[in-house]
Amino acid sequence: MKIFSVAQLYEADKTTVEKQQITSEELMERAGTQIFQWLHQRLKGAPVPIRIFCGIGDNGGDGLVVGRLLLEHGYNVIVYVVNCSDKRSQNFLLNYGKIKNVTKKWPVLMKGEDDFPEITDEDIIVDAIFGIGLNRCPGGWVKKLIQYLNESKAFKLAIDIPSGLYSNLPIEDKDAVLKANHTLTFQAPKLSFFLPETAGFISNFDVLDIGLDLDFLRNTEPLAQLISKPEAQRFYQSREKFGHKGTYGHALIVAGSYGKIGAAVLSTTAAFRIGAGMVTAFVPKCGYTILQTTIPEAMVITDKEEEFISDISIDFEPSAIGIGMGLGKNKATVAALKKLFKDSTIPFVIDADALNNISENKELLKLLPKNSVLTPHPGELKRLVGEWKNDYDKLEKVKKFSEKHEVVVVIKGAYSITVYGDKMYINTTGNPGMATAGSGDALSGIITGLLSQGYDPLLSAVFGVYMHGLAGDIAAEQMGYEAIMAGDIIDNLAEAYLDLFEKPEPETEGNGKK
């Protein structure tokens, strides 16, 4: 599923009106009808009080359509108009007149704090004050209205986007944004639904298809791409009947130092579980017995040093290299990294201490192998690209870094975002239980294992992040969030592969995921 900018969505509306030979009012009626049907299917005529707060732009017009349709079906509805300006959209005015024809009276006009209605916990609030066209932060009594609604325990349903939240711009004032329990968004989710600073205002969302022009949606390069099961199914590369272990590559995992050999164990195991034909672990001498006993399938090469890696010497050419997990920051390790980067043309996954060493030794940055996949956690990312002012600034910094160094960067989070140049891929799998030590080591091993099988670097990252999250979701179903360990994610990669094709796509309702 694609994620579009505000400008692109307005162009989609315009194209739809022209090509389908309808009016913008008819398109609004279509959108409002979808909201009504969503509510009607769930309420089934229940007499619960519904309070619809409409702005005076097109989002308010959507709210008026919903209010009229609910009233026509006998629901207990009060419609309020938030009269915050003397400018009204044409479609708002048209629907303002239509709702009066149904109720035989005008909606309640709100002009200030004295007009705030009493709201009970049993009410349903429908937010249609501001939509994606918002161009300035709400202030004055309108901000106080949003705060008043937020203080209520009533269920809050936002139309298209919570009022006060921008679709693809940073928040200016968190106190001026409605905190929706659920959002019904039109045609495509918005970028703000997936970023740490803004996603909390969404909670859950559903995407409603309002029939925008398919050619426009299909052919327009999006702001970002949402990765869910249908996309992941297309990424998967099936096995050959006469394939052998050499067909699926030989991954090299360079990881571990004294006290951190577990990182090498996890990433090596993950590379096998995702399908690498062979995996060799390169570790300090202290890791030899541990690797040979915990992962008998792996081959092990040790450094001459007992507790850290000082010289990465191997007698074969791997298909892919994953490096950095638990590596440490010894000066000899930095020198070994420098030599490896200089001499290699093999695809890399670079994580953890390899990234920290790059951040602290800028000459390594110049040697960064092209098309490497970098998997930093937030602290490592800051050390790479610098401090950011907000999530959007972070994305721009990562895009520039990716473009400059010709690398893929995975921004880890509740919705991990893979960045390659100006392209962004937002993942929909994963859960809070995966916030556990070693989860990142597992991800690095997964991506390395995919690279070794011949997936290209970008696809390895995007598909690897999806499968990592899916395995974590399956683990959470079995044991809950708190009990998940990184090994549980790896153990459920088998189930994740089966789930990819054997189970139907989950409904979006309730979790906002496709």
Residue, then its C-alpha position, 0 to 999 in steps of 0.5 A: m500500500k502506498i503512502f502519499s503526500v497531501a499534494q498528491l492526495y489533492e491531485a488524486d481527488k482532482t484527477t478522480v473528479e475529472k476522469q470519473q466525470i463527477t463533482s467534488e461534492e459527489l466525491m465527498e458524499r462517497a467519502g462520508t458514506q463510507i464513514f457512515q457505513w463503518l459506524h452503522q455496521r458497528l452500532k446497528g441502530a443503537p441509541v448511543p449519543i453521537r456528537i459530530f464536531c465539524g470544521i468549516g472546510d472539506n473535512g467539516g463537509d465530510g462530517l456533515v455528510v456523516g451526520r445527515l446519513l446517521l440522522e436519516h437512519g434514526y441515530n441520536v446525533i447532534v452536529y456542531v459547527v466549529n465556527c473558527s473563521d469566516k472562510r467556508s469551503q463550497n462543499f461545506l456550504l452545500n452539505y450545511g444546507k442539506i443537513k438542515n433539510v433533514t433536521k429542519k434546523w441548523p447545526v449548533l454553531m460554536k463561537g467560543e468556550d461558552d458553547f462547549p457542550e457537556i459530554t458524557d463517557e457514553d458519548i461517541i465524538v466524531d472529529a471532523i474539525f480539521g483534515i489533511g489541508l490544515n496549514r497552521c496550528p490550531g489556537g485560541w478557543v479551538k485549541k481549548l476545544i480540542q483539549y476539552l475533547n481530549e479530557s473526555k473519556a468518550f470514544k473519539l473517532a477521527i475522520d481522515i486524520p485527527s484534528g491538529l495533526y499534519s499529514n506529513l509535517p512535524i507537530e507544532d503543538k502537541d496540546a492542540v492535537l486530538k487524541a483519537n481512539h480510532t481514525l478512519t482515513f481515506q484511500a491511503p494511510k498518512l505518514s504521520f500515522f507511523l512516526p514515534e512523535t505522531a503515531g500516538f495520536i492515531s491509536n488505531f486506524d482503518v483505511l477506507d477506499i473511496g474510489l480514487d482514480l486507480d491509474f493515478l494511485r498505481n502510477t504515482e511515486p509515493l512518499a513511502q511504501l507500506i509493507s504488509k503481507p501481500e508485498a512480502q509474498r511478492f518478495y519471497q523467492s521460492r526454492e529450486k527442486f534441485g538446489h543444494k546448500g551452495t545454491y543458497g549462499h555462504a554467509l559470514i558472521v563477524a561478531g562477538s567479543y569477551g562477554k558478548i559471544g551471545a550476539a554471534v550465536l543469535s545472528t548466526t542462528a538467524a542467518f540459518r533459520i532464514g535460509a542461508g545454505m551455509v554460515t561461518a562465524f568468525v569470532p575471538k578464540c573465547g567463542y569457539t567452544i560456545l559456537q561449536t556446541t550451540i550451533p553445530e550446523a555452523m562452521v567457526i573460524t577464530d581470531k588469533e586474539e582470545e577476547f576480541i577480533s583483530d584480523i579478519s582472515i578467511d580462506f573462502e569468499p562469502s556470499a554476504i557478510g554480517i558484521g558488528m554484533g557484540l564486536g567491541k571497540n578495540k583499536a585492533t578491531v577498528a583496524a580489522l574493519k578498515k582492512l575488510f572494508k578496503d578489500s571487500t566487494i561483497p554485500f554487507v550488513i553492518d550493525a552495532d559496534a561496527l556502526n559505533n566504530i564507523s561513527e568514531n573513526k570517520e575514515l571508515l565512513k569513506l570506506l563504507p562498502k556500497n549497497s551495504v545495509l545498516t541497521p542502527h538503533p536510535g543511539e547508533l543512528k544519531r552518532l551516524v547522521g547527527e541530532w535531529k529536531n523531529d521525526y521528519d528531520k530524522l528522515e531527511k537526514v537519513k535519506k541524505f546519508s543513504e544517498k551520499h554513501e549509497v547504502v540502505v539504512v533501517i530505522k528501527g522502531a514500532y514501524s521500522i522504516t527502511v530508507y534507500g535514497d529518497k525511497m522509504y518502506i514502512n514495516t507493519t509487523g512487530n510488537p513491543g515484546m521485541a524490545t529485548a536484548g539480542s533482537g537487533d542481532a537476530l535482525s542482522g542475521i536474518i538480513t545477512g541470510l537473505l543477502s547470501q541467498g541472492y536477495d538484493p540489499l534493499l529487498s533483503a532489508v525490507f523483507g528481512v524486517y518484515m519476517h523479523g517482525l512477523a516471527g515476533d508477532i507469532a512469538a507474542e501470540q504464544m507467550g505475550y510481550e513480556a516473556i519474549m526473548a530474541g531466541d524466540i523470534i529466531d525460533n518462530l521464523a519457520e512459523a513466519y514462513l508458513d504464515l506468509f502463505e498459509k494464513p489469510e491476511p489479518e483484518t486492518e480493524g483494531n490495529g491499523k495494519k494491513 
